[in-house]
Amino acid sequence: MTLKQVRAFLAVAQSLSFAQACERLHLSQPALSLTIKTLEESLGGRLFSRSTRAVALTPEGEALLPLARRLVADWENTEDQMRQRFTLQQGRVSLAAMPSFACNPLPDILTAFRERYPQINITVHDVINEQVGEMVRDRRVELGVGFEPEPSSGLAFTPLYVDRFVAAVPSDSPLRDEAVVTWDQLMAYPFITLQRPSAVRFLLEESYRISVAFECHQLVTVGRMVASGLGVSAVPSLCIGQMQSLGAHCIPLRQPVVEKPIGLLTQPHHELSVAAQALFDTLISVACDLDEGS
């Protein structure tokens, strides 16, 4: 039983006229008659009783009528839903992003995305960098935003920009008015940073021999502790606005410069959904602005 046959059956059943059904379907009467005959043969019996004057449904035809209507309605609904997905009038995207990105540039990016595609639902998982990669690898999300992974990660990486770390100090710190601070200057004060296995923590430890006085799980907590005068920290430049809103002051950090590429993580050789590809393209389009601001 094909959709074409079901549509032909409905056209005849609703008009009880082969002539009217032919006009509606733009078919010749022999072609319509053959279609109905083939359907009846495939089902095993007659659906219509025909005479020279009238066409009527058999009891089996009466039983098929509501089922046929439901089949066609479901098919048309399926076609409509798929068209909406391909035209971005419907869809869903799951994205994993490390907190420094999720809390800072991402909301503005998603605002712009929703203005263009208001019917696309978005789920954001703000998790540590290591979990971003895991979620992409396990296909729990289609897209991830994080630091560039090791080549052995098995993930595709599309660079967005290079994030350079800055010093975060209390607003009344002696370093407050410095144009640039060095790591030696910064480490003269108690140092606050994220706990392992944070990628930020590992990157800082690879770049400089830090001595940690306080450690916590969230950058928001780091910023609040710095603002309260407990010590200083080094954070991604993405977090400058967040640190300032918490009461900390940020200064360029040198000797050494600590920086790391940030980009999009995807499954290699795995095609994104239309909605995910649209979000991917949106993120790429703002990469230059992020790079200039970092």
KADA-V993009 format. One record per helix or strand. SS is the DSSP state (@ for helix, = for strand). FROM is the first residue (numbers start at 0). LEN is the number of residues. Records with the same first field share a line. If there is no record, write none. Layout:
# KADA-V993009
SS: FROM-LEN / FROM-LEN
This chain:
# KADA-V993009
@: 2-13 / 17-8 / 28-15 / 58-28 / 98-4 / 105-11 / 128-9 / 150-3 / 182-4 / 198-9 / 218-9 / 236-10 / 273-12 / 286-7
=: 47-3 / 54-3 / 90-7 / 119-7 / 142-5 / 154-16 / 179-3 / 190-4 / 211-5 / 231-5 / 247-7 / 258-9
